[in-house]
Amino acid sequence: MKKILVLLAMVAYFSNVSIAQEEAVFMHYTFNPVLINPAATGFDKEHHDVFINIRSSFTNFPETPKTYALSYNGPVGKRLGLGGMIYTENVAGLTRFRGQLSYAFQYQVNDFDMAFGMSTEVHKTSIDNSVVNSVLFDVDDDVVNRAIDGQTEFDATIGVYGSYKDRIFFGVASPGLVRGKLDQISGKDTRGPFQLFTANVGGKFDVAESKVKLLPSLLVKKVRGVDGIQTDVNLIASFLKEQLMTGLTYRAGTGGNLGIILGTKYNTLQFIYTYDVYMGEFQKYNGGSHEITINFEFNRGKGAYDRSMKYRK
């Protein structure tokens, strides 16, 4: 019975952390900023990108979060960016699905390239049969019964993203606009929309006669269900024209995470791996967390569909 109670306590912990971190659960947003800001959609005007993101948290402990995302984003014409993402997460007996469409409008102000964007999203949360068939299942639990068939919610995020001379990057996004308003109406949360945010800034700097590039970045966020501000600090170094990458990442808040980043790029294929450990007591009971990103990069075509060609002549 003691083991069951400990497991239930950990499942409740993971479920709370998982839901709270959904706006920025992945640590590889430096390579795929659309994960945290829809305004970054299609910001790279020369390429279309397909990303596969996988994260396994607190490995070697049962029922810990497994998170997967498949996304695309790319430029359309001269000013627009379009993207889509499918996201799923399994933690204990809980399954969360998220489908997202993102849109961005790009413009230029002197040496600044700027974009305003938004995403529309559908979220579905459901409980699998392993929970329903458990001896601990209470048939009179209304919350569980509603979740058996899945609870569906709609949401939206807005953001601003920009760069200065293609060297300094920055962005601010406000997630959970619809759910924040509904929580305020229902009395679950008096803060309402625009109280949650992610804000990041970073840069690209050449050193050692341009043989090495340093990419420091900082992310500050206030996410759903977590008290206080959380901060990520990242430092990535790339060598041989990004054929080799390495770096460190530190996530403060909710106990803290420290990780090492390794990556490589060959032609249009990029592979990034991160191993990070939790700085709290629970690290003694798990094998750390693993995150993988695979990026397929396609050059923007110059065919008739590219309407921006007429602006370049």
TIMIBA-914091 format. One record per atom (N, C-alpha, C): x, y, z. Coordinates in steps of 0.001 Angstrom, whole numbers, plus 500000, padded with zeros to 6 digits. Each point is the difference from the previous one (the first is absolute). Example, Ala and Ser with C-alpha at 12.3 -4.5 7.8 and 13.67 -1.06 7.14 Angstrom:
513190494310507800499110501190500000500900501200500000499650501050499280500820501190500060499230501090500730
END
This chain:
500829498797500000499171501203500000500874501267500000501110499954500762500895501160500050500547500330498622500384498950499231500528500229498657498944500620499099498748499539500148498910500541499179499787501473500308500017500349501288499805501396500384501124500883499485501250499506500069501136500766499472499848500216498499499594498931499289499830500109498554498902500995499646498889499962500738498915500944499748500440501430500239500793500206501030500501501348500290500892500505498873500842499121499478500884500400498909499220500253498728498954499186499731499159500216498819499333501364500075499498500354501189499380501317500164501015501113499762501226499794500483501060500997499794500310500169498530500202498885499297500339500063498587498880500624499185498754499659500330498866500546499262499950501510500150500229500496501208499976501433500231501122500704499266501232499459500081501137500613499304499791499958498500499500498875499485499799499834498571499027501029499454498856500144500671498994500940499523500525501420500095500715500303501084500499501349500197501037500376498962500778499028499529501115500298499119499622499908498523498728499824499667499666499674498623500406501080499009500083501259500435500390501054499073501493499966499688500800499361500850501446499997499772500635498759500600499391498830499767500537498775500587501319499610499348500136500246498701501236499668499298501088501030500311501239499509500007501135500886500242500689500426498707499514499506498854500650500290498719499320501120499218499350500913500688499359501132499333501032500932499357501264499916500417501047500802499356500115499635498526499801498726499677500087499534498625498641500051499298498931499948500777498646500047499439499165500965500836500164501315499796499322500980500852498483499996499882499459499359498957498549499920499865499392499215501166500793499174500671499511499259501162499488500928501088500546501214500091499596500917501064499391501294499469500101500264498690499521501276499481499508499843498560498704500148499749499481499836498632500509501067499029500474501132500510500502501051499123501284499593499281500685498945500493501209499511499339499680499129498791498728499778499721499587499167498870500467500599498679500772499244499238500471500468498702500971501153500061500631500235501167500896501149500135501259499822499165500435498755499820501102499706499086499450500046498580500305501077499300499391500231498687500578499116498908501091499298500286500667499206498967499666498512500066499336499551501067499809498562500174498617499656500532499582498782499699498870499360500656500584498954500957499415499882501186500552499112501020498956499015500504500426498743500127499213498967500656500784499540501219499354500033501169500649499625501253499305498797500628500799499090500518499518498926500863500644500205501365499180500216501024500495500223501359499513498870500891500918499413500755499683498894500909500665500280501343499224499865501062500570500174501345499489498898500927500935499338500679499687498989501001500528500504501340499092500303500917500379500624501265500097498980501126500976500185500869500164499180501198500007498504499659500882499596499116500037498615499534500304499039501150499620498751499791500185498907500959499042500063501181499114500993500025498943500030501003498681499759499262499104499169500554498787499635499258499048501161499764499382499980498814498905500905499640500409501470499921501267500280499714500440501388499887499709500530498594500024501334499801499536500584498739500843499605498782499304499687498916500574499799498669499285500976499071500762500888499382499416501083499223500530499975498575499083500175499024500359499928498586499340501161499261500720500569499036499433501064499174500532499875498574499118500171499047500337500064498578499499501329499483500898500801499429499591501342499589500634500389498669499334500935499346500505500600498763499790501500500089500952500776499459499768501426499801500855500482498848499486500998499286500726500529498858499390501286499493500735500716499138499510501270499456499034499773498845499056500914499876499060499994498883499981501400499417500435500142498743500075501319499401501045500862500676499755501302500014501004500955500497499877500267501488498796499917500547499773500476501358499417498977500964499556498859499532499253499089500846500800498762500381499664499435501164500520498716500420498851499132500476500022498735499639498959499060500405500637498761500615499320499414500971500541498806500642498916499166500650500369498789500360499086499106500695500779499062500900499351499552501062500661499102500936499004499013500593500446498755500149499269498976500728500859499609501203499401500045501175500734499807501261499233498993500842500700499044500565499361499041500896500914499703501174499391499733501144500768499704501207499280498932500803500765499037500491499471498944500856500688500076501350499219500065501059500554500011501352499041499222500891500526498923500592499174499082500784498836499540499130498767500146500449498851499601499197499386501144499230500714501112499923499480501209499368500622500189498621499156500272499006500470500291498648499502501372499592500931500823499535499639501335499541500358500139498530499068500550499226500204500250498571499800501479499730500833500533499107499886501413499631500242500141498511499053500591499309500172500332498591500042501505499845500971500507499249500201501446499931500248500454498569499391501106499623500304500707498764500537501373500370501101500410499372500603501291500320500142500849498745499911501297500212500027500961498904500846501198500433500762500570499070500832501153500338500044500976498835500012501270500344500160501076499017501319500690500284500864500102498973501351500525500181500122501392499375500802500827500639500230501357499496501380500456500455500473501125499463501347500479500300499940501429500498500777500269501069500123501346500552501482500312500118500520500794499058501431500306499945500810498704499973500857499774500993500828498788500011499332498832500720498749500168500377499279498957500719499051499260499055500097498677499994498988499156499361499030499570501090498717500276499802499012499755501030498872499118499463499300499361500928498847499186499622498995500002501144498743500060499613498900499826500945499275498714499639499721499162500988499377498721499686499009499547501040499224499007499630499066499392500934499814498536499637499551499228500953499665498604499752498609499721500532499297499113499322498727499480500477500199498519500284499461499540501110500343498669500485498773499268500515500054498674499929499025499144500657500747499053500919499543499873501232500614499137501002498992498934500413500453498770500104499133498920500483500759499194501035499397499829501154500583499229501091499108498817500314500587498820500098499202498803500264500766499050500909499273499073500603500569498986500878499876498646499321501066499202500045499961498706499315499381498917500872499836498832499413499305498900500675500726499471501222501319500208500059500742499492501148499543500652501294499560501268499914499489500686501184498588499528500327499178499867498962498615499588500200499926498593500596500910499128499569499986498623500471500729499793501321500585501067500535500746499889501249499056499767501176500480499280501013499210499766501209499781501297500772500806501020499702499867501284500680498989500918499323499439499563498859499060500833499257498674500122500745499535501228500170498733500271500679498957500341498936498989499139499862498986500196498950499183501257500235500049500553501190499229501211500303500825501276499875501249499860499528500870501168499845499620500729498714499347501160500121499512500736498825501136500495499122501113500416500616501127500512499223500572498910499093500189498807500572500538498890499219499014499567498926498723499938500345498988499571499033499925500942498799500144501295500242499980500949498886501220499845499105501114499575500601501244499879499242500111498692499227499132499035500288500077498715499312499816500175498502499017500784499617499739500244498576500830501156499448500728500669500867500858501098499564499339501348500166500747500940500513499534501376500139500702500858498956499225500723499218500544500798498903499888501481500318501092500730499760500025501439500210500652500673498791499586501207499739500618500800498946500815501114500637501052500406499302500885501009500577500647500816498888500685501057500409500696500869499042501205500630500681501006500301499192501222500659500466500351501115499023500468501121500497500506501059499131501437500302500379500764500545499054501393500298500297500617500982499026501141500519500395500826500871499160501401499398499989500611499953498821501339499433499877500805500896499073501324500112500250500798500870499160501481499697500067500749500647499105501455499890499996500604501340499605501209500226500464500742501210499660501236499597499213500023500370498721501101499689499095500343498512499984499005499184500213500162498541499990501013499528501041500206500808501044500967499673501047499334499815501352499071500879500324499300499959501274498554499596499739499518499004500740498635499522499854499240500196501310498712500307499889499212500249501199498519499747499696499253499708501039498580499756499801499240499992501316498707500299499909499095499947501137498697499366499522499477499057500767498732499358499646499135499873501238498686500030499785499040499820501081499115498804499670500241498854500633499206498806499730498740499951500868499126499049499686498844499728500854498980501098500059499801500743498893499080501140500037498554499575500219499575498954499308498606499558500120499777499314501344500871499068500354499828499277501257500185500934501203500890500983499856500165500966501081498728500793500245499330500396498922498744500736500131498918499117500598499915498733499559499001499084500540500250499711501474501280499853500379500327499780501416499575501187500849500162501202499441499613501196500737498489500055500179499263499662498938498539500019500066499481498974500996500627498811499993499540498926500877500476500146501438500901500955500243500518500202501339501179499124500359500519499195499034501146499144500277501284500813500124500060501109499307501219500808499992499600501444499797500341500863500932499598501405499912500923500827499117501084499402499510500962500767499211499505500251498582499292499033499415499486500164498659501087499935498942499665500390498740500963499947498903501081501060500127501063499847499221501142500914499927500832500007501283499742499079500921500801499916501214501093498941499869499876499121499007501029499002499721500844500489498822501290499695499996500851500506498927501263499170499877500615500087498843501375499549499780500736501140499306501182500330500488500808501067499409501424499496499859500544500101498801501360499494499789500837500997499211501308499919500190500943500813499258501273499175499823500650500148498868501224499260499727500768500639498872501191499469499741500814500572498943500925498984499373500598500406498864500999499200499301501271500839499887501106499476500520501242500753500023501143499147499465500762500554499055501150499315499428501232500239500874500743498929500258501256500106500748501045499170499283501253500191500384501130499252499423499989500092498482499946501265499516500014500272498560498876499253499279498829500040500626498775499424499432500020498477499903500963499353500635500016498543499979499040499404501028499643500811500989499081499557501054498883501031500128498766499517500193498869500873500247499432499693501381499772501054500763499371499856501302498553500480499926499088499213500612498588500345499999499481500007501443500199501093500728499410500104501336498532500417499884499174499544500922498595500396499998499427499903501397498923500734500202499326500062501293498496499940499759499302499187500781498543499903499928499431500216501392499041500906500103499280500238501241498536499695499733499362499239500898498621499603499719499169499908501273498732500255499810498993499768501035498978499077499364499886498771500513499172498993499349498825499602500880499052499376499375498742499599500630500245499018501154499437500305501168500021499069501118501246500029500852500956500891499708501238500062500778500147501407500578500266500083501283500213501294500642501420500497499719500110501295499786501315500584499812500470499980498556501150500623499789500615500117498677501060498921499842500073499418498810501030499014499689500954500581498961501267499577500077501033500547499124500861498880499426500246500063498688500930499092499328501210500799499520501189499458500219501235500601499490500684498963499110500317500374498751500605499075499044501271500611499410500993499160499766501200500418499284500407498864499067499981500295498697500303498999498979501169500498499167500941499116499709501126500307499120499943499068498795500188500570498802500001499185498788501340500139499284500429498903499382501293499942499330499811499441498589500978500293499130500015499432498647498686500238499283499566501276499995498755500386499322498806499189500507499903499895501317498900499343500711499978498487499814501089499418499478500047498543499899500155499348501374500472500778500979500121499501501364499523501090500949499135499618500948499475500942500981500054499386501391500257500840500990499970499555501384499624501185500867499508499723501193499597501100500864499428499528501314499582500976500804499412499749501307498680500740500106499086499430500772498724500650500261499643499842501468499444501043500580499573499942501392498604500580500109499109499258500614498609500430500185499753500194501489499743501241500430499731500323501396498489500029500228499576499599501184498589499909500318499552498548499986498953499660500750499508498625500161501143499036500284500958500431500794501099499126500395501282500213499236499899500377498707501181500254499200500472498795499214500503500243498778500571498964499140501318500502499430500984499116499917501283500319499387500273498961498923500319500464498785500169499052498905501151500343499083500422498999499224501031500158498986499376499793498629500410500810499027499442499975498652501069499531499028499655499074499123500876499533498938499209500019498697500662500359498905499285500043498736500925499943498805499397499719498849500738499978498744499063500382498871500588500449498904499221500365498823500731499534498760499255499338499125500574499534498745499042500356498875500433500905499132499149500506498928498700500553500581498879499363499699498701500520500426499450499289501233500801499142500624499545499235501161500757500438501248499258500322501041500598500414501266499498499082501113500913499596500888499663499116501110500508500628501291499101500159501001500351500599501282499587499045501111500893499834500980499704499141501149500359500737501287499133499879500997500262500571501315499737498953501078500912499927500940499790499194501211500023500966501172498928500001500799499972500899501145499546499263501247500439500496501134499681499400501295499254501015500849499111499467500810499217500807500928500850500312501229499949501242500474500867500412501097499405499730501382498787499459500038499360499709501273500272498587500478499391499642501115500214498698500624499547498848499116498998500241499170499445498901499204500996499440498987501063500712499705500986499503499041500619498676500460499985499748501295500558498747500508499196498787499542498758500226499555499114498890499653499768499859498503500716500773499179499806499895498554501329500183499270499983499709498715501217500044499196500170501255499182499331501101500363500121501232499239499036500042498826500069501064499234499090500213498872500774500103498693499402499491498939500608500015498676499086500768499034500606500815499157499233500726498986500728499934498661499240499728498951500550499880498647499198500895499065500705500726499154499370500769498922500654499621498684499157499688499020500453499739498632499354501044499100500823500711499251499523501090499155500352499721498534498963499988499163500181499890498553499779501393499405501017500514499343499966501360499465499962499945498482499002500686499415499843500005498547500156501429499488500830500150498965500161501322499407498694500464499383499743501276500150498796500575499419500114499973498482498984499491499342500011499910498544499919501353499332500416500052498755499978501243499240498983499936498863499051499100500166499035499791498929498923501052499973498967499711499218498942500972499792499194500253501274499964499016500897499197500165501208500591501041500939501281500335499826500675500972500859499708501402499488498932500607500496499582501299499509500980501107500353500877499743500989500952501038500390501047500265498926500089499123498976500997500194498948499798501354499301498753500393499817499771501228499250500458501239500785500137499850501334500452501124500803501511500132499998500686498958499551501453500003500064500654500550498735499228500217498977500561500464498739500051501532499982
END
